[in-house]
Amino acid sequence: MRRLYVEPFTTIPMETLESIAAARAAGRQIPILPPDAPLEHLPAVRLDAGSAQKLRLGQAVAAVGREYRGRVRLYGADGIFMGLGESDEYGSVRPKRLLAL
C-alpha cells in the first residue's frame, strides 16, 4: 500500500524520505512545506518576546485581543512558528505542543 496524498494536500506530490535523500545526494532540492502548513485553519497568535519565553517554559500567557477558545498556532516575536497552544475565552493561551527552538 502506498499513500498518494494526505489532507489537505491533495494536489502536492508526496515524497519519500528515500527520494528526498537521493535528490539531495544528486544536488537537487525538493521543496519541503513549512511545519505550520497543515495548520492554516487554526487562528494564529503572535506573541511578544517575553510571552514567547514564558510559553517555552510551559507557562500560560495573555494574548490580548484574542478571546476565542480552542487550538491556536503560536508565533514568536520574530514571526517563526513555535507550535500549538490552547486558548480560553478570556484570552489566556497555554502551550500544548512546541517545537524545539
N, C-alpha and C positions, 0 to 999 in steps of 0.2 A: 504494500500500500504506500502511496506517495501523496503527500499533501500538496495540492496545487495552489491554494490560497488560504489566507486567514482573514476573517472580517476585521476591519473594514477595507482591507487592501485587496480587493478582487481583481484590479487591473494591473497591479505592480507585480512583476515576475519575482518568484521566490528563488532564493539561492541556498545551496547547502554550505555548510562550513568548509567542506572539501573544495567546492567550486570557488569560494572566496579565497582560500589558501592558494589554489592553483593560479588564480588570476593575479594574486599578489606576487607569487613566485615568478610569473611571466612579466611583471612590471606593469600590469593593468590595475586600475582601480574600479571596484564595483561600488556604486553608491549605497550607503547604508543609512537607513532612516534614523532620525534622532529618537532618543528614548521616550519623548513625550508625544510622538506622532500618533499613537493609537488612543491617546487620552484627550484629544481636542474637544470631545463632547463635554468634558468636565470644566467647570468655571476655573479661571486662573486667579491665583492670589500672589501678588508681588509684594515682597517684604523688604523692609529696610535692613541694613547690615546687622543691627542689634537684634532684631526679631529673628532673622535667619540664624544667627548664632544660638539664640535660645532654643529654636526648633532643633538644631543639630544636637543639643544637649538633652532633648526629649521633653522640653517644657512647652506648654501651651502659650500662645501669644494672641494679642488682639489684632485683628485685621480690619482696621477702620473702614467703614463703608461697605462691608461685605457681610450683610446679615442674611445668610441663607444656610441651609442645613445640608450636610452630606459631604461626599468626597470632593476634594479640590486638588488642582495641580499647584504645586508650590514653586516659586521662582525667587531667587535671591536678588539682592540689590543690583548685581551685575547682569541680571536677566537670564542667568543659567538655571535650567530645570533642576530642582532639588529632590523632587519625589512627590509622594501623595500625602495629603493631610485630610483631616476630618474637621468640618466646621459646624458650629452650632448656630442657632438662630440669633444669638447675641453677638456674633462676630468673633468668637474665640476659635482659634484654629490650633489643633494639636497634630503632631506628626503621626503618620501611620506607617509608611514605608519610604525611607530616604535612601538616596544613592550615596555611595561612599564618595565623599568630596575631599 
